[in-house]
Amino acid sequence: MTANTDIVENRSEIVFLYDAVDANPNGNPLSGADRPRIDPQTQQAIVTDVRLKRYLRDQLDDDGHGVYIRNVQEEGEQYTRADLLEDRLKEIEPDKLNLPEEGDKLRAKVFDEFLDESADVRYFGATMSVDTDNVYAKHLPDHFTGPVQFSPGKTIHAVNENEEYDSLTSVIATQEGKEQGGFDLDDHRIQYGLIRFHGLVDEHGAEDTKLKRDDVKRLDTLCWRAIKNQTISRSKVGQEPRLYCRVEYAEESFHIGGLDKDLELDEDESKPEEELRNVRDVVVSVDDFVDRLGRASEQIEQVRMVASDVLQVSYEGEVGGPELLYGALTDELDEETVDKVDVYDEYQQTLADADE
């Protein structure tokens, strides 16, 4: 596959759903017990954009792409931001490149090298106020504004905390006749939550971080795989991607906006909120989602989508799996516009060593 290194020219809007079963999708350390973040008025679970971006950064790192903001430990020593910045700039050697020690050429080289080696900054930006002696750091701006941004996610329904985990007691008996001992663990989780995220790729901001078209296409598999691969810690296990859709627009500075809100819980077909325990208990209504995309068909270049085989949706009174949604979108747009993402076939082409 030929790499497409052109800077992004088209705006994209992203809708991403994943769910959590007996998990804490985003703990709040200020709660004192790292309880799940829950809206006190609506009882919807909340997941910050920071939490989602951390999953994506970790997956980029695992895929071999240079990542600036990451957690790195080697022999028990935690790297600082200054260490990480120096790592990103280590390949710049003006003498070998016949570049002057100062001036526009060196500044441009540092700028390009940093962004080439920092995929997460191309996507999400970064603050560059780092205390470092690196001689090249001064050639970078104070901050990069990321062209890819997500709003905080919320479940599309109210959630319940699983009381069974509130005081988990582990009793250990080392041998017969010894007194048993126990200890309490604060382990707060929600029983079930279908989380809804909205994202935007801004073509104007892409110019500032040199976000490329291949970078945007990588999101089509990265989001899915990040939830699959980066939610394996004790409190995070139990999360699965359910629906990803990226709408790429053909018209500059245009996007529909708020597409995530058009995916709602079909209350007639789903179990009552207090009885939701897994994805098979929910049906997502996609009528408004399909209709809004259909009304904007002339402004849409492409729709890229992948859905879990067990996700149930409803459209115009019919309930079915992903094919019902694909068919509805194809009818409103056309087959060439709606493109199914084959995550595990396509992602191989997005790895850092794909061209080697």
N, C-alpha and C positions, 0 to 999 in steps of 0.2 A: 504494500500500500504506500502511495506517495503521501508524505506528510504535508498537511496544509498549514503553512506557517503564516498565512495572511492574518493581519490584525482584524479582530471582529468588527463587522460593519452593521450587522443586524441585531436588534434587541431581542432578547428571549425572556419569556415568563415561565416560571417553573412551579408546578404543583407536586408535592411529594407527601405520600401517606405511609407511615409505618406504625406498627402496633407494639404494645408491651403487655406481656402476660406475667403476672406475679413478679413484677420488676419495679425498680425505681428509675424511671427514664431520665430524671434530672433532679438530683437532690439539692436542697437549699442548706448550705452550711450555716447560715444565720439562724436557722430554726433551732439549733442546739443539738439536733439528733439527725441531721441530714435527711429530713423528711422530704417526700416528693413535693414539688412546687404545685400548689393547687389554688386556683382562683377562689377566694372565700365567698364570692357572690354566686358564681355559676357552678362551682365544684368541678370545673374542668381542670385537668392536669396541664401544666405548662412546661415546655421545654425551650430553653433559650437558644437563640441563634448561635451563641458561643459554644454550647454543647454540640450542636450539629456540626459546626465548623471544625471542632476538635476531632470528631470522627473522620471527617473528610481529610484533614491534615494527616492524621495517623495513617490513613489508607494510602495517601500520596507517598508518604515516607516508605511504607511497606512495598509500594510499587517501584521504588527506586528513584523517585523524583526528588530533587533537592527541596527541602522544606526549611524555612528559617525558624518559625516558631514551633518548637517541638520539645518533648521531654526526653532528654538523653542522659543516661547514667552509664558510667564506665568505671568499673572497680569501685563502686560505691560513691563516686564523686559526681555531683550534679553540675551540669554545664550551666553557665550563666548566659544571658542574652549576648554579652560581649563575646564570649567564646563562640557562640553560634554565628554571630556576624562575621567574625574572623574566618570561620570555616567556609562561609559563603563567598568570601573574597580572596581565598587563599591562592587561586589560580592567576591572579592579576600580577604580572611581572612586566613593568614598563620597559626595562632594559632589553628584554628578549623581544618585545613587540616594537622596538624602536619608537616608543612614545616618550614624550617629555615628562618630567616629574610633575609638572603642573599643566594647566591649560584645558581648553575645551575637549581636546581629543582624549585626554586621560579621564576627564569627568564623564564623557560619553561612554568610554570603555568600562568604567566602574559601574555606571548605571546599567548598562546592558548586561554585564557579567552577573551582577547581583540578581537581576530579574530572571536571567536565563537559569540560574542555579537555585531559584526560590519560587517554586511553583505556587505555593500558598499565597505569596505576596501578589503574584499576578492575579489571583482570584480575589482575595479578601483584603488586600492592603496590609499595612503594618505601621506602627509608630516607630520611628527611627531614633528616638531620644535614648541612645545607648552610650553608657560611659565606657569608652574603649580607647586604647592607644593606637588602634589600627590607622595607618596613615591614609587609607583610602576611604574610610568611613565618612570623612568630611565632604566627600564629593557626592554623597547621597542626600536627598531632601529630608526634611524633618519628619515627613510621613508620606505614605502612599495611600491613596483612597481606593479601596477595592471596588472593581466594577461588578462583582458578584455579591449580592447581599440577600440574606434571608430575614424575614420577620420572625419573631418568636412563634413557636408552634404551640398549638392547643389541641386537646382532644376534641372530637366533634360531639362529645357527649359528657355528661357528668360521670365522675369516677368514684370508686370507693376504695379506701385503704383496706388491705387485707389484715384484719385484726390478729390472725394467727401468727403473724410475724412480729407483732409489737413487742412481745417478750418471749423470745425463742430461748428455751432452756436446754442446755446440753449437759447431760449427766454422764459422768465418766467413772467407770469402776475398773480399777487397775488389776484387782485380783479379788477372789472370794474372801469375804470376811472383813474387807476394808470399808470404811464409811464412804458412801458415795458423795461426790461433790458436784456442784453445779455453778453455772454462771449465766448471767443474762446478757443478751446481745440486742441492742437497738437495731432493728432491721425492718424499716418501714417501706412497704411496697404498695402499688395499686393492684387491684385484682385484674383489671383489663382497661386498656385505653387505646383508641385509634387516633393517632396524632397527625395533625394536618399542618404542613408547612407551605409557605409561599416564598418564592424567590424571584429575583430579577437580575438579568445580565444587561448592564448598561453599555451600549456601544460607544458612548462618548468617554466614559471612564476607562474603557478598554485601551484607549490610546495612551493613557498615562502609565499603565502598568504593562503595556505590550501584550495584553491577553490575546491569544491567537484562536483561530477557528477550531483548531484541534483541541485546545484547552476546553472550549465550551462543549464540544462533542464528547470529551472525556467525562464530563459530568453525567452523561446519560448512562454510564455504567458505574461511575465512581460512587454516586449516592447510594445506589442499590447495594454494592459490594461493601461499602463502609458500614452499613447497618448489619450486614451479614457477618462481617469479620471483626469489627471493632466493639461489639457489644457482648463480649465473652467473659467479662469480670463477674464476680458473684452477684452483685446487685443489678447488673445490666443485662445478664443473660435472659432470654425470653422475648427479645425484640426482633421483628422481622419486617422487611420492606413489603408493602402491599400495592402501591401504585405510584408510578413516576410518570410525569408528563412535562415535556418542554415544548412550548409553542414558540417557534422562531418567526418573527414578523418580517414582512417584506418592505414595510414603510418606515422610514427613519423617524425616531422619537415617538413611535406609536406602540402602545400595548394596551390590552383590554383592561387589566387591573383587577385584583381581587378574585381571580379565578378559583382560588382555594375555597372561598365561601360558597361557591356553586356546587361543591360536593358536600352533601348533607346526609345525616342518618335518616334512612327511610323508616320512620317510626311504626308504620303499619306492618312492615315486613320484618323488622328486627325485633329481637326480644326486648323487654323493658330494660331501661338503663341499669337498674339495680341487679339485673340478672345476667348482664354481659360478662362472659368469661373468656371468649376466644373469638377469632375472626369468623368462625362459622355461625356466630350469634348475631352478626351484623349484616345489613344490606345497605349499600350506599346509593342514594339517589343521584343520578347524573343528568337528569333532564335539563336543568338550568345550565350546567356545564356545556353540554352538547349544543344547546340552543344559542348560547352566547358566542361560542366558537363559530357556529354556522353563520350568524349575523355578521361576523367580521371576516368571512372567508376570503374576501378580496385583499385583505391586509395581511394574510397569513402565508408565509413561505412554506413552512413545514411543521408538522406535529410529530414528535418522537415520543413513543410511549411504551411502557412495559407494565404488566400487572401480574400479581400473584394468581396462580391457577385456582386458589381457593377463595379469592375475593368475589363476593356476590354483589351485583349492582342491579338497580332497577331503572328502566327507561320506558316511558309511555305505558305503564302498567304491566310490563313484562319483567320478570326477574331471571337473571342468568349470570354467567361468568364473564370473563374478560372479552370474549368474542362478541357479546352483546354491545359492549362499549365500543369496540373497534368498528363493528358494523354500523352503529349509529353515527360515529364520526365520519366514516367513509361516505355514508349517505349525505351528510351535511356538507362535506368538503369534497374530496375525491380520493381514489386509491393512491395516487402518486403523492398526495400531500400528507397522508397519514402513514407513518413509518413505524413498524414494530421494532423495538430494540431487542436484540438477542444478546443479553448481557455477557454470557459466558463464551460466546464466540467473539464478540467485538472487543472485550476488555484486553485481550492479548495484544491487540494493536495499539493500546494506549500506554503500555508499560514503557519505562525509561529505556530499556534495551531492545525495544521492538524493531528498530531499524538496524541493529547490529548483525 
